[in-house]
């Protein structure tokens, strides 16, 4: 037996500076990316109000475990990595997949996109699909506690990794094989743009963030439309659905694996949030800063690990953010953004900033760096990487531990 542990347009109303960028309320529903010449990512994420009905996710039911059952592999953690790993192993081996959380359809906020933000707002330490934690450096965040892991609570962005990541991994990869290995995963995306999405794409290009790459999953410089794990109706399709492609005769799934009780469906504690959000965010690409992750308990997995992000500890990362901020400021002054501005009584048109403002002609003598630090937020896409040479060897086997 081998034990495997997996890591886990409508009218704009407001403009808010956040995460080194600006946040707007609007409508729509897709993802737009742009890479500035400095390499910093700018993206927009739209959360529409759709009014969907929750349905059943076709996943394997939880099972009662007998004491004498044996498996070739036990995968601990049915998250973004654990689900495809278990499905892959099940093609030729018997696999037990353990998840501390429940099934997605037991939680009303997980599947429909219009309830996306409620996963964060209603997170608790007991039984919510998103478990809150605060890093040692004071950054509030959440991690998935549901079958499918954080892929069931995050923003559903889907874009292929930068090939530079593979080049520096210490392993020689066949990129054609890598690409083929991911083709079985679920991806949704379309090149049909709403009015707002077209405006945002045009604003990127008018801010000299180009070329226009259209729809692509590849990591490229310029503006692009990328994939989403939400379909056209706004329904989430996370890593849990990859279990449907497993060999059902070889795979056993047990949810709420840390307790004896069955999954429970809890009542909706609050009405849906009647708010749509569009965020324009600067995100550091190829960051030089690195954080740390340690177990707080060797026996109790309900206790959050000790996490430190260390954002901007490398001056180059902070420089990326400050270099990108003028592009955000320029974007909101482009002709494509004009239709979304408020008109004041004196006839002037402008966006309303909440909190820290951002002007196109802002001085760059330390002011933009300060704003980057003040508006710093997580993008909820953190993960634990297994670094080659430190955690795993060239064959991707854990260093210093047998049968892992």
C-alpha positions as CSV (number, residue, x, y, z in Angstrom):
1,X,0.0,0.0,0.0
2,X,1.2,3.5,-0.8
3,X,0.0,6.6,1.1
4,X,-0.4,9.7,-1.1
5,X,-1.0,13.1,0.5
6,X,-2.4,15.7,-1.9
7,X,-2.1,19.5,-1.4
8,X,-4.6,21.0,-1.6
9,X,-22.3,44.8,-19.5
10,X,-24.2,46.5,-16.9
11,X,-23.7,49.9,-15.4
12,X,-20.7,50.3,-13.1
13,X,-21.7,51.5,-9.7
14,X,-18.4,51.7,-7.7
15,X,-14.7,51.7,-8.1
16,X,-12.6,50.3,-5.3
17,X,-8.8,50.0,-5.1
18,X,-7.9,46.4,-4.1
19,X,-5.1,44.0,-4.5
20,X,-2.9,46.6,-6.2
21,X,-5.8,47.3,-8.6
22,X,-9.3,48.5,-8.8
23,X,-12.6,46.8,-8.0
24,X,-15.9,47.6,-9.8
25,X,-19.4,46.4,-9.5
26,X,-20.9,45.3,-12.8
27,X,-22.4,42.4,-14.6
28,X,-21.2,39.6,-17.0
29,X,-19.5,36.4,-16.4
30,X,-16.0,35.4,-17.7
31,X,-12.3,35.8,-17.2
32,X,-10.1,38.3,-19.0
33,X,-6.3,38.4,-18.7
34,X,-3.6,40.8,-19.8
35,X,0.1,40.7,-19.3
36,X,1.8,44.1,-19.2
37,X,5.3,44.6,-20.7
38,X,6.7,44.4,-17.2
39,X,5.3,40.9,-16.9
40,X,2.7,41.6,-14.2
41,X,-0.7,40.0,-14.8
42,X,-3.9,42.1,-14.9
43,X,-7.1,40.3,-14.8
44,X,-10.8,40.9,-14.5
45,X,-13.2,38.4,-12.9
46,X,-17.0,38.9,-13.2
47,X,-19.6,37.4,-10.9
48,X,-23.1,37.7,-12.4
49,X,-26.4,37.3,-10.6
50,X,-27.9,34.4,-12.5
51,X,-30.5,32.8,-10.3
52,X,-29.6,29.1,-10.8
53,X,-30.9,25.9,-9.2
54,X,-28.6,23.6,-7.4
55,X,-28.4,20.1,-9.0
56,X,-26.7,16.9,-8.0
57,X,-23.0,16.4,-8.8
58,X,-22.4,12.9,-10.1
59,X,-19.8,11.7,-7.7
60,X,-19.2,8.5,-5.9
61,X,-21.1,8.1,-2.7
62,X,-19.3,7.9,0.7
63,X,-18.7,4.4,2.0
64,X,-18.4,2.7,5.4
65,X,-14.9,1.3,5.8
66,X,-14.4,-2.2,7.0
67,X,-11.3,-2.8,9.2
68,X,-9.9,-5.6,6.9
69,X,-10.1,-3.7,3.6
70,X,-6.9,-3.3,1.7
71,X,-5.9,-0.8,-1.1
72,X,-2.9,-0.3,-3.3
73,X,-3.1,3.4,-2.7
74,X,-4.7,5.6,0.0
75,X,-5.0,9.2,-1.2
76,X,-5.5,11.6,1.7
77,X,-7.2,14.8,0.6
78,X,-9.8,14.8,-2.2
79,X,-8.9,18.3,-3.5
80,X,-7.7,19.9,-6.7
81,X,-4.7,17.5,-6.8
82,X,-6.2,14.5,-4.9
83,X,-9.2,13.9,-7.2
84,X,-7.3,13.7,-10.5
85,X,-4.6,11.7,-8.8
86,X,-7.0,9.1,-7.4
87,X,-8.8,8.9,-10.8
88,X,-5.5,8.3,-12.6
89,X,-4.3,5.7,-10.1
90,X,-7.7,3.8,-10.3
91,X,-7.1,2.8,-13.9
92,X,-4.8,0.0,-12.8
93,X,-4.9,0.0,-8.9
94,X,-7.3,-0.1,-6.1
95,X,-7.6,3.3,-4.4
96,X,-9.2,4.7,-1.3
97,X,-9.8,8.5,-1.4
98,X,-10.3,10.3,1.9
99,X,-11.8,13.8,2.3
100,X,-12.4,15.6,5.6
101,X,-15.2,17.7,4.1
102,X,-18.6,16.7,2.7
103,X,-20.1,16.4,-0.8
104,X,-20.5,19.7,-2.8
105,X,-24.3,19.5,-3.1
106,X,-24.5,19.5,0.7
107,X,-23.5,23.2,0.6
108,X,-25.8,25.7,-1.1
109,X,-23.0,28.2,-1.9
110,X,-20.6,25.9,-3.7
111,X,-22.0,25.3,-7.2
112,X,-23.8,28.4,-8.4
113,X,-21.6,31.3,-9.4
114,X,-23.9,34.0,-8.0
115,X,-23.1,32.7,-4.5
116,X,-19.4,32.6,-5.0
117,X,-18.5,35.3,-2.5
118,X,-20.7,33.7,0.2
119,X,-18.2,30.8,0.5
120,X,-15.7,33.4,1.9
121,X,-18.2,35.6,3.8
122,X,-19.8,32.6,5.6
123,X,-16.6,30.6,6.3
124,X,-16.4,29.2,9.8
125,X,-14.1,27.0,11.8
126,X,-16.6,24.1,12.1
127,X,-18.3,22.8,9.0
128,X,-18.3,25.3,6.1
129,X,-16.8,24.3,2.7
130,X,-14.3,27.1,3.1
131,X,-12.2,27.0,6.3
132,X,-10.8,30.4,7.2
133,X,-7.3,31.1,8.4
134,X,-5.0,34.0,8.9
135,X,-1.3,33.7,7.9
136,X,1.5,34.6,10.3
137,X,2.0,37.8,8.3
138,X,-1.7,38.8,8.9
139,X,-3.2,37.9,5.6
140,X,-6.8,36.5,5.9
141,X,-7.5,33.6,3.6
142,X,-9.6,30.3,3.2
143,X,-8.9,26.8,2.1
144,X,-11.2,24.1,0.8
145,X,-13.0,21.7,3.1
146,X,-15.2,19.9,0.6
147,X,-14.9,17.1,-1.9
148,X,-13.1,18.8,-4.7
149,X,-11.1,21.0,-2.3
150,X,-10.4,24.6,-3.1
151,X,-11.5,24.1,-6.7
152,X,-15.0,24.2,-5.3
153,X,-14.7,27.5,-3.6
154,X,-12.2,29.6,-5.7
155,X,-12.8,31.9,-8.6
156,X,-12.5,29.1,-11.2
157,X,-9.7,30.6,-13.3
158,X,-8.2,28.1,-15.8
159,X,-5.0,28.9,-17.6
160,X,-2.0,26.8,-18.4
161,X,1.3,27.3,-16.4
162,X,4.1,29.4,-17.6
163,X,6.6,27.2,-19.5
164,X,9.3,28.9,-17.5
165,X,8.0,27.1,-14.5
166,X,8.7,23.7,-16.1
167,X,12.0,24.9,-17.5
168,X,13.3,25.8,-14.0
169,X,11.8,22.8,-12.2
170,X,14.9,20.6,-12.5
171,X,13.2,18.0,-14.7
172,X,13.2,17.8,-18.4
173,X,9.5,17.8,-19.5
174,X,8.0,16.7,-22.8
175,X,5.6,19.6,-23.1
176,X,3.4,17.9,-25.6
177,X,2.9,15.0,-23.2
178,X,2.2,17.5,-20.3
179,X,-0.4,19.3,-22.4
180,X,-2.1,16.0,-23.4
181,X,-2.2,14.9,-19.8
182,X,-4.4,17.8,-18.9
183,X,-6.8,17.5,-21.8
184,X,-9.2,15.2,-19.9
185,X,-9.9,17.8,-17.3
186,X,-13.0,20.0,-17.4
187,X,-12.6,23.4,-18.9
188,X,-15.2,26.0,-20.0
189,X,-14.5,29.0,-22.0
190,X,-15.9,31.1,-24.9
191,X,-14.8,33.9,-27.2
192,X,-18.3,35.4,-27.1
193,X,-18.0,38.6,-25.2
194,X,-20.6,40.7,-23.4
195,X,-20.6,44.5,-23.7
196,X,-18.6,44.9,-20.6
197,X,-16.1,42.2,-21.5
198,X,-15.5,43.8,-24.9
199,X,-15.0,47.1,-23.2
200,X,-12.4,45.6,-20.8
201,X,-10.6,43.9,-23.6
202,X,-10.5,47.1,-25.6
203,X,-9.3,49.0,-22.5
204,X,-6.4,46.6,-22.2
205,X,-5.4,47.2,-25.8
206,X,-5.8,51.0,-25.5
207,X,-3.5,50.9,-22.5
208,X,-0.8,49.3,-24.7
209,X,-1.2,45.8,-23.2
210,X,-1.1,43.7,-26.3
211,X,-1.3,41.9,-28.6
212,X,-4.9,40.6,-28.6
213,X,-4.5,36.8,-28.3
214,X,-8.2,36.1,-28.4
215,X,-9.3,32.9,-26.5
216,X,-6.4,30.8,-25.4
217,X,-5.4,28.7,-22.4
218,X,-1.7,29.3,-23.0
219,X,0.5,31.5,-20.9
220,X,1.2,34.4,-23.3
221,X,2.1,38.1,-23.2
222,X,-0.7,40.4,-24.1
223,X,-4.5,40.4,-23.7
224,X,-6.4,37.1,-23.8
225,X,-9.7,35.4,-22.9
226,X,-8.9,32.3,-20.8
227,X,-10.8,29.4,-19.4
228,X,-13.2,29.1,-16.5
229,X,-14.5,26.1,-14.5
230,X,-18.0,27.7,-14.6
231,X,-20.1,26.8,-17.5
232,X,-22.4,29.1,-19.6
233,X,-25.2,28.8,-17.0
234,X,-22.9,29.8,-14.1
235,X,-22.6,26.3,-12.6
236,X,-19.2,25.3,-11.2
237,X,-17.4,22.2,-12.4
238,X,-14.5,21.6,-10.0
239,X,-12.0,18.8,-9.5
240,X,-14.7,16.5,-8.0
241,X,-16.1,15.8,-11.5
242,X,-12.8,14.2,-12.5
243,X,-13.8,11.3,-10.3
244,X,-16.4,10.5,-12.9
245,X,-13.5,9.5,-15.2
246,X,-12.1,7.0,-12.7
247,X,-12.5,3.2,-12.8
248,X,-15.5,2.9,-10.4
249,X,-14.5,-0.7,-9.6
250,X,-11.2,0.4,-8.2
251,X,-12.1,3.6,-6.4
252,X,-13.7,4.1,-3.0
253,X,-14.5,7.6,-1.8
254,X,-15.1,8.5,1.8
255,X,-16.2,12.0,2.8
256,X,-16.2,13.4,6.3
257,X,-13.4,11.0,6.9
258,X,-12.4,12.4,10.2
259,X,-15.8,11.7,11.9
260,X,-18.2,8.8,12.0
261,X,-21.3,10.7,11.1
262,X,-22.8,11.0,7.6
263,X,-22.7,14.3,5.6
264,X,-25.4,16.7,6.8
265,X,-27.1,19.4,4.8
266,X,-27.3,22.6,6.8
267,X,-29.9,25.4,6.2
268,X,-28.9,28.5,4.3
269,X,-28.0,31.0,7.0
270,X,-28.5,34.1,4.9
271,X,-30.1,35.2,1.6
272,X,-28.0,35.4,-1.6
273,X,-25.8,38.5,-1.8
274,X,-27.4,40.8,-4.4
275,X,-24.1,42.1,-5.7
276,X,-22.1,41.5,-8.9
277,X,-18.4,42.2,-8.8
278,X,-15.8,43.1,-11.4
279,X,-12.2,43.2,-10.1
280,X,-9.2,44.6,-12.0
281,X,-6.2,43.2,-10.2
282,X,-2.5,43.3,-10.6
283,X,-0.8,40.0,-9.9
284,X,2.9,39.4,-9.7
285,X,4.1,36.8,-12.2
286,X,7.1,34.6,-11.6
287,X,7.3,35.9,-8.0
288,X,10.7,35.8,-6.2
289,X,9.2,36.0,-2.7
290,X,8.5,32.6,-1.1
291,X,6.5,31.6,1.9
292,X,6.4,28.8,4.4
293,X,4.0,26.1,5.4
294,X,4.1,24.0,8.6
295,X,1.8,21.6,10.3
296,X,0.3,22.9,13.5
297,X,-0.8,19.5,14.6
298,X,0.5,16.0,13.6
299,X,-2.8,14.3,14.5
300,X,-5.7,16.8,14.2
301,X,-6.3,17.8,10.6
302,X,-9.1,20.2,11.6
303,X,-6.4,22.6,12.8
304,X,-5.2,24.9,10.1
305,X,-1.5,24.7,9.2
306,X,0.9,27.6,10.0
307,X,1.2,29.6,6.8
308,X,3.3,32.6,5.9
309,X,2.9,34.1,2.5
310,X,5.8,36.6,2.6
311,X,4.3,38.7,-0.2
312,X,6.6,41.5,-1.5
313,X,9.5,40.4,0.7
314,X,11.6,40.4,-2.5
315,X,11.9,44.0,-3.8
316,X,11.5,42.8,-7.4
317,X,7.9,41.6,-6.7
318,X,7.0,45.0,-5.2
319,X,8.5,46.7,-8.2
320,X,6.3,44.6,-10.5
321,X,3.2,45.8,-8.7
322,X,4.2,49.4,-8.7
323,X,5.0,49.2,-12.4
324,X,1.6,47.7,-13.1
325,X,-0.5,50.2,-11.2
326,X,-0.1,53.0,-13.9
327,X,-1.5,50.5,-16.4
328,X,-4.6,50.1,-14.2
329,X,-4.9,53.8,-13.8
330,X,-4.6,54.3,-17.6
331,X,-7.2,51.6,-18.3
332,X,-9.9,53.4,-16.3
333,X,-9.3,56.5,-18.3
334,X,-9.5,54.9,-21.8
335,X,-12.4,55.6,-24.2
336,X,-13.7,52.1,-23.7
337,X,-14.3,52.8,-20.0
338,X,-16.1,56.1,-20.5
339,X,-19.6,54.7,-20.7
340,X,-19.3,53.2,-17.2
341,X,-18.5,56.4,-15.4
342,X,-20.7,58.5,-13.2
343,X,-21.8,61.9,-14.3
344,X,-21.7,64.6,-11.6
345,X,-23.9,67.6,-11.4
346,X,-21.4,69.8,-13.1
347,X,-21.3,67.4,-16.1
348,X,-17.9,65.8,-15.3
349,X,-17.7,62.0,-15.7
350,X,-15.6,59.9,-13.3
351,X,-15.4,56.8,-11.3
352,X,-16.0,56.8,-7.6
353,X,-13.1,55.5,-5.5
354,X,-13.8,53.9,-2.2
355,X,-10.7,54.1,0.1
356,X,-7.4,54.6,-1.7
357,X,-7.7,56.4,-5.0
358,X,-5.6,55.9,-8.1
359,X,-4.7,58.6,-10.6
360,X,-3.0,58.2,-14.0
361,X,-0.4,60.8,-13.3
362,X,0.4,59.5,-9.8
363,X,3.9,60.1,-8.6
364,X,6.0,57.0,-8.5
365,X,8.4,58.1,-5.8
366,X,7.4,55.4,-3.2
367,X,3.7,56.3,-3.4
368,X,2.7,53.4,-5.7
369,X,4.8,51.0,-3.6
370,X,2.9,52.1,-0.5
371,X,-0.5,51.6,-2.2
372,X,0.6,48.1,-3.3
373,X,1.3,47.2,0.3
374,X,-1.9,48.9,1.7
375,X,-4.2,47.1,-0.8
376,X,-2.4,43.8,-0.8
377,X,-4.7,40.8,-0.8
378,X,-4.5,37.1,-1.5
379,X,-6.0,35.8,-4.8
380,X,-7.1,32.5,-3.0
381,X,-5.0,30.4,-5.4
382,X,-2.2,29.4,-3.1
383,X,-1.0,25.9,-3.2
384,X,1.8,23.8,-1.7
385,X,4.4,23.0,-4.3
386,X,6.7,20.0,-4.0
387,X,10.0,21.5,-5.1
388,X,12.3,19.1,-7.0
389,X,15.5,18.5,-5.1
390,X,14.0,19.7,-1.8
391,X,10.7,17.7,-1.4
392,X,10.8,15.2,-4.3
393,X,13.6,13.8,-6.4
394,X,13.9,13.7,-10.2
395,X,11.4,10.8,-10.3
396,X,8.9,12.8,-8.2
397,X,9.3,10.5,-5.2
398,X,9.3,12.1,-1.8
399,X,12.8,12.4,-0.4
400,X,13.6,10.5,2.8
401,X,10.2,8.8,3.2
402,X,9.4,5.3,2.0
403,X,6.1,4.4,0.3
404,X,5.1,8.1,-0.1
